[in-house]
Amino acid sequence: MLAKITSYINDGKKLFIVVLLLSALMAALVDEVTSILFITSFILKITRRLGISAYPFVIGAVIATNVGSSATVVGNPIGVMIAFNAGFSFSDFIRWATPNSVIVLMLTVALSLIVWRPYVSELDARYKRNLASLEKVAVDKKQIVNFVIFLGTITMLILHHQLEIFLEEILSLPKGSMHNAMLLGAPLLWASIGLLIERHRAKEIVSTRVDWWTLTFFMLLFASIGTLEYTGSNIKIGEYAVRLGSIISNAIYNPELSTMLSLILI
């Protein structure tokens, strides 16, 4: 990856911009956690070779990742929750969320270049001096099968609504019975294909290459949210917050401060 990028980019400023754009793109296509882990690894690798601080570079990438993750339904867990609860498809996110995300991303890149102008200038100078050595970094080549699996997953996610309608017609299912089912089915299908291809390492992949802690965290988080909604506890908490805010507001005669104190106490 490093050799590929450095072979096409001979300017540190362009590298900074490309990495931020790549952070947002990966977040939109795979998810923000995967994106920032991969991008941070790349940034640390290249800044270590250049002998320059990675701090501004990483912060810029993190911001770009968060912006990019709002562009699609798979960018972050919030997008998935919105899609399931509001009935939005991947195409709806592309139509409404992606343009906003692109605009904010352009502003993010521009502001990053302004705020960290001295850092970008130093990065540019060091990058040009060390360009020849960077191109010699050994990098594992991506296998074509990995690209096919990735492309297949993204394509099915983008077309999930159309696929659901097609399957409902083929299987003679009630209209809407497969609503958003392919958001789960597409990743599971291609993950199964990947495990089948690497069947001799399937057990190792499932045991050590999956971040089960993160998956368990989000599973329990969504379960907790669902439980609060099912039992009506979220409504009670909201009512409690309103009453508490009214009491504090009457006591200190400051609506903004009373709201802030209510949220802190809750």
N, C-alpha and C positions, 0 to 999 in steps of 0.2 A: 504493500500500500504506500509506504513512504517513498520507495523508489519511483512508483508510478506518478505520484503527485509532483515530486521534485523534478522529474523528467519533463514535465509540461509547464511548470511554474519556476521562473528564474528571478522572482521578485518577492521579498518578504511581506510587503503590503498585500500583494495578491494572495499570498499564502494565508495570511490572516483572514482575509475576506472569504476565501474558498472554504476554509475550515469552519467558519461560522455558518456559511450557507449549507455546508455538508452536514453540520450538526442538526440544523433545522430539518433538512430533508430526511435524514435517517430517523429523527424523532417522529416525523409524520408517517413514515413507512413501517417502522418496526416497533417503536415505543421509546419514550424519553430515557428510561433507565438503560436499555441496551445501547442507545445512541451515545449517552454521556460516558459510559464505561469505555466504549471503543474509542471515542474521540479523545478522552482524557489520556488514555494509554498512548495514543499517537502524539499528543501534545507533549507529554512528559518525555517521550523518546526523542523528539526532535529538539526540544529546548535543552535537554541534557547534553546533546551533542553540540549545540551552539553555545552552551555555557551561559544561558540567560534564564531569568526567572520565568516560571510558568504561570504565575499567579494571574496577571491580566488576561492571558490567553485562555486559561481555564474558565475564569469568570465570564468572559465574553461567550465562550462556547456553552456554558450552562444557561445563560440568558437566552441565547439563540435556540437552544434545545427546548426550553420551556415555551418559547414562542411557536416553534415548529410543531410541537406536540398538540397544539390546539387546532391544527389544520385538518386533521382527519379523526375518524372515530377510534382508530387504534393507537393514537398518539399517547394517550394516558388513560388511567382508569376512569377519570371523570367523563371523558368522551364516551366510553362504553356505557356508563350509567345513564348519561343523557340519551344515548341512542336507544337503549332498552326501554327507558321510562317514557320518553317522548315519541318513540316510534320513528326516529330519524334513521335514514339509510346512509351508507358511505357516500352515495351521490349527493345527498342533502348537505353533508359536511363539505364536500368539494365545492358545491355551489355557494354556500353561505359563509362557512368558516375559513376556507382556504384563502379567498381574496383578502380578508381582514388580516389573516396571519402573515401573508406576503407583505402587505403594507407595513405592518408593525416590524417585520423582520428587516426590511430595508431601512427603517428608522433606527433599529437596533444596531445594525452594521455601521451606519453613518455616525451615530453617537459614540459607538465604541472607538472608531477611528479618531474622533475628536478628543474624547476623554483620555485615551491612551496613546496620543500622538507621539510623545517621546519614546514610549516602549516600542511602538510599531516602527519608528525610525531606527532604533537600535536593532530590532529584529531583522529589518531589511538589510542593514549593513552586515551583520553577522551571517545572515543567510547567504548573501552573495559571496562572502569570503569562503564559506564552507560548502558551497553548492556541489563542488566536485566530489567531496568525501561523502556527502549525503546520498548521492546517486549510487554509491557503492554498497549501501546498506543492504544486507541480505534480507529478503522478504519472501515468505511462503506464497506461492502462486495459488490463486483461487481455482478450485476445480469447477469445471463446467456444470457438474451436477448440482453443486451448491447454488450456483446462479439460477439454474432452472427451478429448483425448489423455492428459492426466494421469490423469483418472478411469478411462479405459479401461485404462491400464497397471496402476494399483493394483488394479482389480477383477480383472483376469486373474491378477495375482500372488496375490491372496487365494484365488482359485478355481482355482489352477493344478493342484492334485491332482485335483479333479473333472474339469477339462478333459482332463487326461492319460488318465484312465479312459475318458472319452467318446470321445476320439480312438482309443484302443486298440480299442474296440469297433467304431467306424465303419470303421477301416482294417484290422480283423481282425489286429491285431498281438499278439504274445505278451504276456501279462500282465507288467507291470513294465518293458516295453521303453522306455517313454517317461517313466520315473521322473525327476521334477524337470526334464524337458526344457523345460517352459513357463517355468521361472525364467529361462531364456535366451531362449526364443522370444517371450515377451510384450514385453520391452523392445525386442527387435530388430524385431518387427512394428510397434509403434507408432512407433519411431524412423523406420522406412521410410515409414510414412504421413506423418509430419511432413516428411520430406525430399521426398516426392512433392507435398505441398501447397506447400512452398516450393522447388519444383524450379528456379526461376530463381536462387535463392541457395544451392542444394544444395552446390556446390563450396566456396563461402565458409564455409558452416556446418561442413562436415566438416573443412576446413583450419584454421579459426581459432576455432570455437566449441566444440571438443572438447578437453578437457585430456588430450592424448596422453601427456604426461610422467607424469601420475599413473596412467593406464591401463597404460602400459608398466612402471612400477614394480611395480604389483600383479601384472601378468602374469608378470614375471620372479621376483617373490617367491614366488608360488604354484608356479612351475616349479622353483625351487630347493628348496622344501619337498617337492614330489613326487619330485624327484631323490634327495634325502636318504633319503626313505622307500623308494624303489624299490631303491636300492643297499644299504640296510641301515646307512647311515652314522649315522642317528639312534640306532640301537640301540648301536652302538659308542661313540658320544659319551656316551650314558647310562651305559654300563658304565664308561667312563673316569672319568666324574664320580663314580660310586659308589666306585671304587677310590681316587681322589684324596681323596674325603671321608674314607674310612677311614684313609688314611695320615695326613692332617692331624689327624683326631680322636685317633688314637693318640699323636700328637706333642704336642698342646696340651691334651688332655683337656677339650675344650669343644665339644659337638656343634653348638650353634647357630653358634658362630664358625667352626667347620670347614666347615659347610655353606655359609656365606656366602663364605668364602675360595675354596671349590671353584667356586662359581658365577662369582666374579669372575675367576678364572684361566681358566676355560673361555671 
